[in-house]
Amino acid sequence: MTNLISEADYLKALQSGHRRSFQELRALAVAYNAAQDMVDIAMAGGWRIQIDRAKIAELAMLPPSALENLSLSPTGVAIELDAEDVHISLEGLLATIIPVKALARRAAPATKPVRKALAG
């Protein structure tokens, strides 16, 4: 006996996945820039970030030639270097690279109306 899902359940799952894809940090491309010794990441939100390789613990000790094969996980949420068995979560990487205070300052204007609404 097989349990089939309904079309409504299928559509609900698709919508849920679509919403989640906008909430997760995802990259579209990653590359190693040997001239600057930086890792370039193009994010799905339309922004780019360059990170000094020395600041990425998993890559700092590897020879630059090993970084030519950087790739993304199929979902775009991790940087991978299969030959070296390296897998780096984008969320974790960005959390260690971007200062928390900088993120808090950027988020502060968005949270002020919520606080006023809750206080009133």
CNS distance restraints for C-alpha pairs under 8 A (distance, minus, plus):
assign (resid   5 and name CA) (resid   9 and name CA) 6.22 0.50 0.50
assign (resid   5 and name CA) (resid  10 and name CA) 6.65 0.50 0.50
assign (resid   6 and name CA) (resid  10 and name CA) 6.24 0.50 0.50
assign (resid   7 and name CA) (resid  11 and name CA) 6.12 0.50 0.50
assign (resid   8 and name CA) (resid  12 and name CA) 6.10 0.50 0.50
assign (resid   9 and name CA) (resid  13 and name CA) 6.17 0.50 0.50
assign (resid  10 and name CA) (resid  14 and name CA) 6.31 0.50 0.50
assign (resid  11 and name CA) (resid  15 and name CA) 6.22 0.50 0.50
assign (resid  12 and name CA) (resid  16 and name CA) 6.17 0.50 0.50
assign (resid  13 and name CA) (resid  17 and name CA) 6.18 0.50 0.50
assign (resid  14 and name CA) (resid  18 and name CA) 6.14 0.50 0.50
assign (resid  15 and name CA) (resid  19 and name CA) 6.20 0.50 0.50
assign (resid  16 and name CA) (resid  20 and name CA) 6.15 0.50 0.50
assign (resid  17 and name CA) (resid  21 and name CA) 6.10 0.50 0.50
assign (resid  18 and name CA) (resid  22 and name CA) 6.91 0.50 0.50
assign (resid  19 and name CA) (resid  23 and name CA) 6.77 0.50 0.50
assign (resid  20 and name CA) (resid  24 and name CA) 6.32 0.50 0.50
assign (resid  21 and name CA) (resid  26 and name CA) 7.84 0.50 0.50
assign (resid  24 and name CA) (resid  77 and name CA) 7.54 0.50 0.50
assign (resid  25 and name CA) (resid  43 and name CA) 7.59 0.50 0.50
assign (resid  25 and name CA) (resid  44 and name CA) 7.64 0.50 0.50
assign (resid  25 and name CA) (resid  77 and name CA) 6.28 0.50 0.50
assign (resid  25 and name CA) (resid  90 and name CA) 6.76 0.50 0.50
assign (resid  25 and name CA) (resid  91 and name CA) 6.21 0.50 0.50
assign (resid  26 and name CA) (resid  43 and name CA) 5.93 0.50 0.50
assign (resid  26 and name CA) (resid  44 and name CA) 5.53 0.50 0.50
assign (resid  26 and name CA) (resid  45 and name CA) 7.91 0.50 0.50
assign (resid  26 and name CA) (resid  75 and name CA) 7.34 0.50 0.50
assign (resid  26 and name CA) (resid  76 and name CA) 4.89 0.50 0.50
assign (resid  26 and name CA) (resid  77 and name CA) 4.78 0.50 0.50
assign (resid  26 and name CA) (resid  78 and name CA) 7.90 0.50 0.50
assign (resid  26 and name CA) (resid  90 and name CA) 7.35 0.50 0.50
assign (resid  27 and name CA) (resid  41 and name CA) 6.67 0.50 0.50
assign (resid  27 and name CA) (resid  42 and name CA) 5.66 0.50 0.50
assign (resid  27 and name CA) (resid  43 and name CA) 4.05 0.50 0.50
assign (resid  27 and name CA) (resid  44 and name CA) 5.12 0.50 0.50
assign (resid  27 and name CA) (resid  72 and name CA) 7.53 0.50 0.50
assign (resid  27 and name CA) (resid  76 and name CA) 4.88 0.50 0.50
assign (resid  27 and name CA) (resid  77 and name CA) 6.36 0.50 0.50
assign (resid  27 and name CA) (resid  78 and name CA) 7.99 0.50 0.50
assign (resid  27 and name CA) (resid  90 and name CA) 7.99 0.50 0.50
assign (resid  28 and name CA) (resid  41 and name CA) 7.72 0.50 0.50
assign (resid  28 and name CA) (resid  42 and name CA) 5.57 0.50 0.50
assign (resid  28 and name CA) (resid  43 and name CA) 5.55 0.50 0.50
assign (resid  28 and name CA) (resid  44 and name CA) 5.50 0.50 0.50
assign (resid  28 and name CA) (resid  72 and name CA) 7.90 0.50 0.50
assign (resid  28 and name CA) (resid  76 and name CA) 6.27 0.50 0.50
assign (resid  29 and name CA) (resid  41 and name CA) 5.86 0.50 0.50
assign (resid  29 and name CA) (resid  42 and name CA) 5.14 0.50 0.50
assign (resid  29 and name CA) (resid  43 and name CA) 7.21 0.50 0.50
assign (resid  29 and name CA) (resid  71 and name CA) 7.59 0.50 0.50
assign (resid  29 and name CA) (resid  72 and name CA) 6.89 0.50 0.50
assign (resid  29 and name CA) (resid  76 and name CA) 7.97 0.50 0.50
assign (resid  30 and name CA) (resid  39 and name CA) 7.10 0.50 0.50
assign (resid  30 and name CA) (resid  40 and name CA) 5.61 0.50 0.50
assign (resid  30 and name CA) (resid  41 and name CA) 4.55 0.50 0.50
assign (resid  30 and name CA) (resid  42 and name CA) 6.39 0.50 0.50
assign (resid  30 and name CA) (resid  70 and name CA) 6.73 0.50 0.50
assign (resid  30 and name CA) (resid  71 and name CA) 6.13 0.50 0.50
assign (resid  30 and name CA) (resid  72 and name CA) 6.67 0.50 0.50
assign (resid  30 and name CA) (resid  79 and name CA) 7.43 0.50 0.50
assign (resid  31 and name CA) (resid  39 and name CA) 5.88 0.50 0.50
assign (resid  31 and name CA) (resid  40 and name CA) 5.27 0.50 0.50
assign (resid  31 and name CA) (resid  41 and name CA) 6.72 0.50 0.50
assign (resid  31 and name CA) (resid  68 and name CA) 7.39 0.50 0.50
assign (resid  31 and name CA) (resid  70 and name CA) 6.13 0.50 0.50
assign (resid  31 and name CA) (resid  71 and name CA) 7.38 0.50 0.50
assign (resid  32 and name CA) (resid  37 and name CA) 7.24 0.50 0.50
assign (resid  32 and name CA) (resid  38 and name CA) 6.03 0.50 0.50
assign (resid  32 and name CA) (resid  39 and name CA) 4.62 0.50 0.50
assign (resid  32 and name CA) (resid  40 and name CA) 6.13 0.50 0.50
assign (resid  32 and name CA) (resid  67 and name CA) 6.07 0.50 0.50
assign (resid  32 and name CA) (resid  68 and name CA) 6.12 0.50 0.50
assign (resid  32 and name CA) (resid  70 and name CA) 6.96 0.50 0.50
assign (resid  33 and name CA) (resid  37 and name CA) 5.62 0.50 0.50
assign (resid  33 and name CA) (resid  38 and name CA) 5.16 0.50 0.50
assign (resid  33 and name CA) (resid  39 and name CA) 5.95 0.50 0.50
assign (resid  33 and name CA) (resid  40 and name CA) 6.73 0.50 0.50
assign (resid  34 and name CA) (resid  38 and name CA) 6.74 0.50 0.50
assign (resid  34 and name CA) (resid  64 and name CA) 6.93 0.50 0.50
assign (resid  37 and name CA) (resid  52 and name CA) 6.34 0.50 0.50
assign (resid  37 and name CA) (resid  53 and name CA) 5.97 0.50 0.50
assign (resid  37 and name CA) (resid  64 and name CA) 7.81 0.50 0.50
assign (resid  38 and name CA) (resid  50 and name CA) 6.05 0.50 0.50
assign (resid  38 and name CA) (resid  51 and name CA) 5.35 0.50 0.50
assign (resid  38 and name CA) (resid  52 and name CA) 4.48 0.50 0.50
assign (resid  38 and name CA) (resid  53 and name CA) 5.11 0.50 0.50
assign (resid  39 and name CA) (resid  50 and name CA) 5.54 0.50 0.50
assign (resid  39 and name CA) (resid  51 and name CA) 5.19 0.50 0.50
assign (resid  39 and name CA) (resid  52 and name CA) 6.42 0.50 0.50
assign (resid  39 and name CA) (resid  53 and name CA) 6.09 0.50 0.50
assign (resid  40 and name CA) (resid  48 and name CA) 7.24 0.50 0.50
assign (resid  40 and name CA) (resid  49 and name CA) 5.97 0.50 0.50
assign (resid  40 and name CA) (resid  50 and name CA) 4.55 0.50 0.50
assign (resid  40 and name CA) (resid  51 and name CA) 6.62 0.50 0.50
assign (resid  41 and name CA) (resid  48 and name CA) 5.62 0.50 0.50
assign (resid  41 and name CA) (resid  49 and name CA) 5.35 0.50 0.50
assign (resid  41 and name CA) (resid  50 and name CA) 6.33 0.50 0.50
assign (resid  42 and name CA) (resid  46 and name CA) 7.13 0.50 0.50
assign (resid  42 and name CA) (resid  47 and name CA) 6.19 0.50 0.50
assign (resid  42 and name CA) (resid  48 and name CA) 4.48 0.50 0.50
assign (resid  42 and name CA) (resid  49 and name CA) 6.69 0.50 0.50
assign (resid  43 and name CA) (resid  47 and name CA) 5.38 0.50 0.50
assign (resid  43 and name CA) (resid  48 and name CA) 5.72 0.50 0.50
assign (resid  43 and name CA) (resid  49 and name CA) 7.82 0.50 0.50
assign (resid  51 and name CA) (resid  55 and name CA) 7.12 0.50 0.50
assign (resid  51 and name CA) (resid  56 and name CA) 7.80 0.50 0.50
assign (resid  52 and name CA) (resid  56 and name CA) 7.29 0.50 0.50
assign (resid  53 and name CA) (resid  59 and name CA) 6.28 0.50 0.50
assign (resid  53 and name CA) (resid  60 and name CA) 5.69 0.50 0.50
assign (resid  54 and name CA) (resid  59 and name CA) 7.18 0.50 0.50
assign (resid  54 and name CA) (resid  60 and name CA) 4.59 0.50 0.50
assign (resid  55 and name CA) (resid  60 and name CA) 6.88 0.50 0.50
assign (resid  55 and name CA) (resid  97 and name CA) 7.57 0.50 0.50
assign (resid  56 and name CA) (resid  60 and name CA) 5.82 0.50 0.50
assign (resid  56 and name CA) (resid  93 and name CA) 7.59 0.50 0.50
assign (resid  57 and name CA) (resid  61 and name CA) 7.54 0.50 0.50
assign (resid  58 and name CA) (resid  62 and name CA) 7.97 0.50 0.50
assign (resid  58 and name CA) (resid  86 and name CA) 6.88 0.50 0.50
assign (resid  58 and name CA) (resid  88 and name CA) 7.72 0.50 0.50
assign (resid  59 and name CA) (resid  67 and name CA) 7.89 0.50 0.50
assign (resid  62 and name CA) (resid  66 and name CA) 6.55 0.50 0.50
assign (resid  62 and name CA) (resid  67 and name CA) 7.65 0.50 0.50
assign (resid  63 and name CA) (resid  67 and name CA) 7.30 0.50 0.50
assign (resid  64 and name CA) (resid  68 and name CA) 7.36 0.50 0.50
assign (resid  66 and name CA) (resid  84 and name CA) 7.91 0.50 0.50
assign (resid  67 and name CA) (resid  81 and name CA) 7.39 0.50 0.50
assign (resid  69 and name CA) (resid  81 and name CA) 6.37 0.50 0.50
assign (resid  70 and name CA) (resid  79 and name CA) 6.89 0.50 0.50
assign (resid  70 and name CA) (resid  80 and name CA) 5.86 0.50 0.50
assign (resid  70 and name CA) (resid  81 and name CA) 5.09 0.50 0.50
assign (resid  71 and name CA) (resid  79 and name CA) 5.82 0.50 0.50
assign (resid  71 and name CA) (resid  80 and name CA) 5.18 0.50 0.50
assign (resid  71 and name CA) (resid  81 and name CA) 6.39 0.50 0.50
assign (resid  72 and name CA) (resid  76 and name CA) 5.36 0.50 0.50
assign (resid  72 and name CA) (resid  77 and name CA) 7.26 0.50 0.50
assign (resid  72 and name CA) (resid  78 and name CA) 5.73 0.50 0.50
assign (resid  72 and name CA) (resid  79 and name CA) 4.68 0.50 0.50
assign (resid  72 and name CA) (resid  80 and name CA) 5.60 0.50 0.50
assign (resid  73 and name CA) (resid  77 and name CA) 6.29 0.50 0.50
assign (resid  73 and name CA) (resid  78 and name CA) 5.27 0.50 0.50
assign (resid  73 and name CA) (resid  79 and name CA) 6.22 0.50 0.50
assign (resid  73 and name CA) (resid  80 and name CA) 6.37 0.50 0.50
assign (resid  77 and name CA) (resid  89 and name CA) 6.21 0.50 0.50
assign (resid  77 and name CA) (resid  90 and name CA) 5.59 0.50 0.50
assign (resid  77 and name CA) (resid  91 and name CA) 7.45 0.50 0.50
assign (resid  78 and name CA) (resid  87 and name CA) 6.48 0.50 0.50
assign (resid  78 and name CA) (resid  88 and name CA) 5.28 0.50 0.50
assign (resid  78 and name CA) (resid  89 and name CA) 4.34 0.50 0.50
assign (resid  78 and name CA) (resid  90 and name CA) 5.10 0.50 0.50
assign (resid  79 and name CA) (resid  86 and name CA) 7.96 0.50 0.50
assign (resid  79 and name CA) (resid  87 and name CA) 5.73 0.50 0.50
assign (resid  79 and name CA) (resid  88 and name CA) 5.04 0.50 0.50
assign (resid  79 and name CA) (resid  89 and name CA) 6.48 0.50 0.50
assign (resid  79 and name CA) (resid  90 and name CA) 6.80 0.50 0.50
assign (resid  80 and name CA) (resid  85 and name CA) 7.75 0.50 0.50
assign (resid  80 and name CA) (resid  86 and name CA) 5.62 0.50 0.50
assign (resid  80 and name CA) (resid  87 and name CA) 4.54 0.50 0.50
assign (resid  80 and name CA) (resid  88 and name CA) 6.39 0.50 0.50
assign (resid  81 and name CA) (resid  85 and name CA) 6.07 0.50 0.50
assign (resid  81 and name CA) (resid  86 and name CA) 4.98 0.50 0.50
assign (resid  81 and name CA) (resid  87 and name CA) 6.50 0.50 0.50
assign (resid  82 and name CA) (resid  86 and name CA) 6.09 0.50 0.50
assign (resid  82 and name CA) (resid  87 and name CA) 7.71 0.50 0.50
assign (resid  88 and name CA) (resid  92 and name CA) 7.50 0.50 0.50
assign (resid  88 and name CA) (resid  93 and name CA) 6.83 0.50 0.50
assign (resid  89 and name CA) (resid  93 and name CA) 6.03 0.50 0.50
assign (resid  90 and name CA) (resid  94 and name CA) 5.98 0.50 0.50
assign (resid  91 and name CA) (resid  95 and name CA) 6.10 0.50 0.50
assign (resid  92 and name CA) (resid  96 and name CA) 6.37 0.50 0.50
assign (resid  93 and name CA) (resid  97 and name CA) 6.23 0.50 0.50
assign (resid  94 and name CA) (resid  98 and name CA) 5.70 0.50 0.50
assign (resid  95 and name CA) (resid  99 and name CA) 7.39 0.50 0.50
assign (resid  95 and name CA) (resid 100 and name CA) 7.46 0.50 0.50
assign (resid  98 and name CA) (resid 102 and name CA) 7.11 0.50 0.50
assign (resid  98 and name CA) (resid 103 and name CA) 7.40 0.50 0.50
assign (resid  99 and name CA) (resid 103 and name CA) 6.70 0.50 0.50
assign (resid 100 and name CA) (resid 104 and name CA) 6.16 0.50 0.50
assign (resid 101 and name CA) (resid 105 and name CA) 6.18 0.50 0.50
assign (resid 102 and name CA) (resid 106 and name CA) 6.39 0.50 0.50
assign (resid 103 and name CA) (resid 107 and name CA) 6.18 0.50 0.50
assign (resid 104 and name CA) (resid 108 and name CA) 5.93 0.50 0.50
assign (resid 105 and name CA) (resid 109 and name CA) 7.74 0.50 0.50
assign (resid 107 and name CA) (resid 111 and name CA) 6.51 0.50 0.50
assign (resid 108 and name CA) (resid 112 and name CA) 6.38 0.50 0.50
assign (resid 109 and name CA) (resid 113 and name CA) 7.83 0.50 0.50
assign (resid 110 and name CA) (resid 114 and name CA) 7.73 0.50 0.50
assign (resid 111 and name CA) (resid 115 and name CA) 6.43 0.50 0.50
assign (resid 112 and name CA) (resid 116 and name CA) 6.35 0.50 0.50
assign (resid 113 and name CA) (resid 117 and name CA) 6.07 0.50 0.50
assign (resid 114 and name CA) (resid 118 and name CA) 6.16 0.50 0.50
assign (resid 115 and name CA) (resid 119 and name CA) 6.03 0.50 0.50
assign (resid 116 and name CA) (resid 120 and name CA) 6.05 0.50 0.50
